[in-house]
Amino acid sequence: MHYRHEPRFPDNFMWGASSAAWQVEGATAKGGRTPAIIDLNSKKKKPFADNSIASDHYHHYKEDVALMAECGFSSYRFSLSWSRIIPNADRKVNPEGLDFYNNLIDELVKNNIAPIVTLYHYDMPCWLEEKYGGWLNRGVIEEFEYYSKVCFEHFGDRVKYWLSINEQNMQIVYGDWLGVSKGCDNWFEQKWQINHIMNLCHAKAVIACHEMVEGGKIGPVPGMVPIYPETCRPLDQIAAMNAEEFTEKIWNDTYVFGKYSNFVKNYWKNNNIDPKIMEGDEELMAQAKIDFFAVNCYRSNTAKDAPLDAEPREYLLNKDGKKGGLQFPVNPGEFALTANPYVETTDWDWEIDPGSLRYTLRYMWDHYQLPMMITENGFGMHESLGEDGKIHDQARIDFLRDNIYQVGLAIEDGCEVWGYNPWSFTDLLSTGNGMAKRYGLVYVDVTDEQINQAQDISELSLKRIRKDSFYWYSKLIKSNGKDWGRDD
Ligand code: BG6
C-alpha cells in the first residue's frame, strides 16, 4: 500500500530504546555478581573490550535514566543479569543484585518510563554451567523457572512487560558465537535438544508470569531477518521458505501454537535427530500462551535454491567491520543466502533495508495475529568524537527515520504495534566488536583500547555525550511520530 498521508502512531505508543545487562552494565565482579559464560566468551574477542566495564551503566544508571527522560522516553527495554540476582548454586538471592534492579526500576517509574524486562539475554551463570554442563541438561529448566519466579516476585509490582529469552533462534543458529554450545560434542543434533530445553524454560516463565504478575504480559524475542527469494523462480521461493523455517519460523510457530510443526518434525525424522522430548513437555508448551511478540529486526536476507549436490559453505559473520568479510552460507538441499543488489550494506555487511521492518511486522501479524513491540533495530557504526567534541551521526538518523517510518506504515497496514525500542540508548558492547561497533543515541566516551589498558576504572572518562541522533529522536518521539526532522 502507498498512502497519501504520513503514518500515524497510536496515542499510547511506547517510545524508548533497548539494552542488555552484559553489554551495558559492566561491574561484573561488583555487588555480589558472579561470572557468566558470556563474560568468558567476550574475553576471547580481543582486541575488542570484554564486558568487565562496558558502558558502566551499573554506576551511571541514574544519569542514564535522566537522559532517557530528557529525550522523552516512555519505555526502556533492558535485561536482568541472572548471576547478579542468583550468584551461586545454593540459589540464595543476592540482596545487592535486587537493590540494583529495584533502584533502576524505581528511577524509570519515577520518570514515567515503562520498564520492559528481558529475563535472559545470553548470560548463563557459570555456576549453572558447572553444575549442569550448560544448556544441554534439563536441570536448567527448574533453575530458570526458579530465577524467573524470583524476578516476578521482586519486580512484578512495577514491571508489567516481560520478555522471556532473547533471540533463542539466533542462539541456536549461531551456537558458538553466543556461547550456548558449551558442553556439546554433536551440535547438529544437540542444538535441537538445547532448543527444546529453552522452549520449556520459556514456557515455565510464561506460565509463572501469568500466575504471579498482576496485569503482567510476557512474550518471546525472536531475532527476525526476513527472507526474500532471489528471483521469482519457484525453486528460489521454496528456498526462501526453507530459510525462513530454519532461521525463525520454527521458533515462532512453537511459541504461538505450543507444539512443533510438521516441518521440523519431518526434518528431525529425516535426519535421525532426537530432540529428546519427554512426556508432558508438549502439554506444558501448549499451556504457555504468549501475549505479544517482542521483535528484533535490523536487516533482511535473500535466499536462492541450493541443490543437494551444491558445495556446502559455512555462514561466517563479518567480525571486524571491514566491508566484505561476511560469507553467505550454502546449505545443500535447503537454501543458500546471497547478496541483495537492491540494498546498501553497513560496514559489517548488514543489509540496510528499512522495508524489512514493515515486511516483518506484516508477516508476523498475518501469521500470528498477536500484538508486537520492536525491541531492537538500529545502526552499528564506527564512531569517534569529532574535533568539536560531538558526534554527527547522520547515517544513524537516516536509518532510524526510514525504519520508524516503515513501522508507521505497518501500523497503517493494520498491524498492532505497541512500541519502538531501538538498539541502543547509550553505546554499549556489540556481541563481537566491543565498543568498535556503536549503536547508541548517546556516546560513551571510552574505547576498547582504553578499557584494555586501564588498570582502574577511574582512569576512564565514560562521559555521556548526546549524539545528533539523540536530538533528532527526541523531537520525533515528543511529537509522537510527527516531527521527522526533514528539511522539506
Ligand atoms: C541482537 C542482540 O541480535 O543484535 C544484541 O540481541 C546485539 O545483543 C544486537 O548486540 C546487535 O548485534 P551486534 O553483533 O552488532 O552487537
Residues whose N, C-alpha, C, O or C-beta is under 5 A from the ligand:
A	BS01	BG6	G223 G380 L429 S430 T431 G432
